[in-house]
Amino acid sequence: MNLKFVLGSTLLVSGLFAAIPVVHADTVMLEKTDVRAIRAPERGLNMSQVESRFGAPQAKLPPAGGDTPLHPVINRWQYDGFTVYFEKNIVIHSVRDGA
């Protein structure tokens, strides 16, 4: 093999590797939260049960939906740290703030 060819090929391959950008990655650590540890109303309670167990909400947001039988009225009550969603007057979800 020709020495010029070998040296030229080596320089060409070296140049190609030098042109490849170096990739860096950051590691993001998220705080692990046990959502079961948050005391919030469970599914199936009615509004009066929620109010007797958790007190009056900080805010009762305007109802949404109710325009057709396929879109029932959804009520939302805000408490300190979570929001309770009702379909008509039954709890369907309790969502932690910032979730």
C-alpha contacts under 8 A as a table, 3 or more apart, distances in Angstrom:
res1	aa1	res2	aa2	distance
1	M	5	F	7.40
1	M	6	V	7.37
2	N	5	F	5.29
2	N	6	V	6.49
3	L	6	V	5.15
3	L	7	L	6.16
4	K	7	L	5.22
4	K	8	G	5.88
5	F	8	G	5.05
5	F	9	S	5.95
6	V	9	S	5.16
6	V	10	T	6.10
7	L	10	T	5.09
7	L	11	L	6.16
8	G	11	L	5.17
8	G	12	L	6.09
9	S	12	L	4.98
9	S	13	V	6.12
10	T	13	V	5.23
10	T	14	S	6.04
11	L	14	S	5.00
11	L	15	G	6.00
12	L	15	G	5.09
12	L	16	L	6.31
13	V	16	L	5.08
13	V	17	F	6.44
14	S	17	F	5.27
14	S	18	A	6.24
15	G	18	A	5.02
15	G	19	A	6.32
16	L	19	A	5.20
16	L	20	I	6.81
17	F	20	I	5.38
18	A	21	P	7.69
34	D	37	A	5.51
34	D	38	I	7.59
35	V	38	I	5.61
35	V	96	R	7.95
36	R	39	R	7.43
38	I	96	R	7.83
40	A	82	F	7.30
40	A	94	S	6.33
41	P	45	L	7.16
41	P	50	V	6.35
41	P	54	F	7.86
41	P	84	V	7.25
41	P	91	V	7.46
41	P	94	S	6.28
42	E	45	L	6.48
42	E	91	V	6.93
42	E	92	I	7.97
42	E	93	H	7.29
42	E	94	S	6.95
43	R	90	I	7.57
43	R	91	V	4.93
43	R	92	I	5.10
43	R	93	H	6.10
43	R	94	S	7.73
44	G	90	I	5.67
44	G	91	V	5.21
44	G	92	I	6.64
45	L	49	Q	6.01
45	L	50	V	6.47
45	L	90	I	5.67
45	L	91	V	5.42
46	N	49	Q	5.35
46	N	50	V	6.32
46	N	89	N	5.52
46	N	90	I	4.45
46	N	91	V	6.13
47	M	50	V	5.12
47	M	51	E	6.15
47	M	86	F	7.87
47	M	89	N	5.53
47	M	90	I	6.43
47	M	91	V	7.44
48	S	51	E	5.09
48	S	52	S	6.08
49	Q	52	S	5.15
49	Q	53	R	6.13
50	V	53	R	5.24
50	V	54	F	5.74
50	V	55	G	7.33
51	E	54	F	5.30
51	E	55	G	4.65
51	E	56	A	5.43
51	E	57	P	7.41
52	S	55	G	5.60
52	S	56	A	7.93
54	F	57	P	7.83
57	P	60	K	6.62
57	P	77	W	5.90
57	P	78	Q	5.65
57	P	79	Y	5.15
58	Q	77	W	7.52
58	Q	78	Q	5.64
58	Q	79	Y	5.33
58	Q	80	D	7.22
59	A	77	W	5.85
59	A	78	Q	5.15
59	A	79	Y	7.20
60	K	75	N	7.76
60	K	76	R	6.11
60	K	77	W	4.62
60	K	78	Q	6.39
61	L	75	N	6.93
61	L	76	R	5.41
61	L	77	W	6.10
61	L	78	Q	7.52
62	P	75	N	6.93
62	P	76	R	7.39
63	P	73	V	6.35
63	P	74	I	5.57
63	P	75	N	4.70
63	P	76	R	6.96
64	A	73	V	5.71
64	A	74	I	5.16
64	A	75	N	6.61
65	G	68	T	7.73
65	G	71	H	5.43
65	G	72	P	5.71
65	G	73	V	4.75
65	G	74	I	6.09
66	G	69	P	6.92
66	G	71	H	5.31
66	G	72	P	4.50
66	G	73	V	4.24
66	G	74	I	7.55
67	D	71	H	6.21
67	D	72	P	7.39
67	D	73	V	7.95
68	T	71	H	5.18
68	T	72	P	6.91
69	P	72	P	5.95
72	P	87	E	6.54
72	P	88	K	6.75
73	V	87	E	5.95
73	V	88	K	5.28
74	I	85	Y	6.72
74	I	86	F	5.51
74	I	87	E	4.78
74	I	88	K	5.94
75	N	85	Y	5.81
75	N	86	F	5.00
75	N	87	E	6.54
75	N	88	K	6.76
75	N	89	N	7.57
76	R	83	T	6.62
76	R	84	V	5.58
76	R	85	Y	4.70
76	R	86	F	6.28
77	W	83	T	5.63
77	W	84	V	5.17
77	W	85	Y	6.71
78	Q	82	F	6.30
78	Q	83	T	4.44
78	Q	84	V	6.42
79	Y	82	F	5.40
79	Y	83	T	5.85
79	Y	84	V	7.78
81	G	96	R	5.83
81	G	97	D	5.25
82	F	94	S	6.65
82	F	95	V	5.37
82	F	96	R	4.13
82	F	97	D	4.85
83	T	94	S	5.70
83	T	95	V	5.30
83	T	96	R	6.50
83	T	97	D	6.87
84	V	91	V	6.86
84	V	92	I	7.90
84	V	93	H	5.97
84	V	94	S	4.41
84	V	95	V	6.43
85	Y	91	V	5.79
85	Y	92	I	5.77
85	Y	93	H	5.16
85	Y	94	S	6.15
85	Y	95	V	8.00
86	F	89	N	5.47
86	F	90	I	4.98
86	F	91	V	4.32
86	F	92	I	5.43
86	F	93	H	7.16
87	E	90	I	5.39
87	E	91	V	6.46
87	E	92	I	6.28
91	V	94	S	7.56
95	V	99	A	6.97
96	R	99	A	5.55
